[in-house]
């Protein structure tokens, strides 16, 4: 459980760095994309969230099994 928490913490911190880089890149494209920037970022965030749930096994069933 501690190892999983450490992995989650590291992944969260790493995502914050990538999020900042991606947001900065999208800001440069705001003139071309307009309001689509928010939609693109939203899609990226949903995919990353889904990846974290799957890769780190954060679904409710797995978390219940690990808590036992």
C-alpha positions as CSV (number, residue, x, y, z in Angstrom):
1,X,0.0,0.0,0.0
2,X,2.9,2.4,0.8
3,X,4.6,1.6,-2.4
4,X,1.4,2.3,-4.3
5,X,1.0,5.6,-2.5
6,X,4.5,6.6,-3.4
7,X,3.9,5.7,-7.0
8,X,0.7,7.7,-7.1
9,X,2.5,10.7,-5.5
10,X,5.3,10.6,-8.0
11,X,2.9,10.2,-10.9
12,X,0.8,13.2,-9.7
13,X,3.9,15.4,-9.4
14,X,5.2,14.3,-12.8
15,X,1.7,15.0,-14.4
16,X,1.8,18.5,-12.9
17,X,5.1,19.2,-14.8
18,X,3.7,17.8,-18.0
19,X,0.5,19.7,-17.6
20,X,2.4,22.9,-17.3
21,X,4.4,22.1,-20.4
22,X,1.4,21.1,-22.4
23,X,-0.6,24.2,-21.2
24,X,2.3,26.4,-22.3
25,X,2.4,24.9,-25.7
26,X,-1.3,25.2,-26.2
27,X,-1.2,28.8,-25.1
28,X,1.0,29.5,-28.1
29,X,-1.6,27.9,-30.3
30,X,-4.5,29.9,-28.8
31,X,-4.6,32.3,-31.8
32,X,-5.0,29.4,-34.2
33,X,-7.2,27.2,-32.0
34,X,-9.3,29.7,-30.1
35,X,-11.7,28.1,-27.7
36,X,-10.6,24.7,-28.9
37,X,-7.6,25.0,-26.5
38,X,-9.8,24.2,-23.5
39,X,-11.3,21.2,-25.3
40,X,-7.9,19.8,-26.3
41,X,-6.7,20.2,-22.7
42,X,-9.8,18.6,-21.4
43,X,-9.3,15.6,-23.7
44,X,-5.7,15.2,-22.7
45,X,-6.7,15.4,-19.0
46,X,-9.4,12.7,-19.4
47,X,-6.9,10.4,-21.2
48,X,-4.3,10.9,-18.5
49,X,-6.8,10.3,-15.8
50,X,-7.9,7.1,-17.5
51,X,-4.3,6.0,-17.9
52,X,-3.6,6.6,-14.2
53,X,-6.6,4.6,-13.1
54,X,-5.6,1.7,-15.4
55,X,-1.8,1.7,-14.9
56,X,-1.8,2.4,-11.2
57,X,-4.9,0.2,-10.6
58,X,-6.8,2.9,-8.9
59,X,-10.2,1.5,-9.7
60,X,-12.5,0.9,-6.8
61,X,-12.3,-2.9,-6.9
62,X,-8.5,-3.1,-6.9
63,X,-8.3,-0.5,-4.0
64,X,-10.8,-2.6,-2.0
65,X,-8.7,-5.7,-2.5
66,X,-5.5,-4.0,-1.5
67,X,-7.1,-2.6,1.6
68,X,-7.8,-6.1,2.9
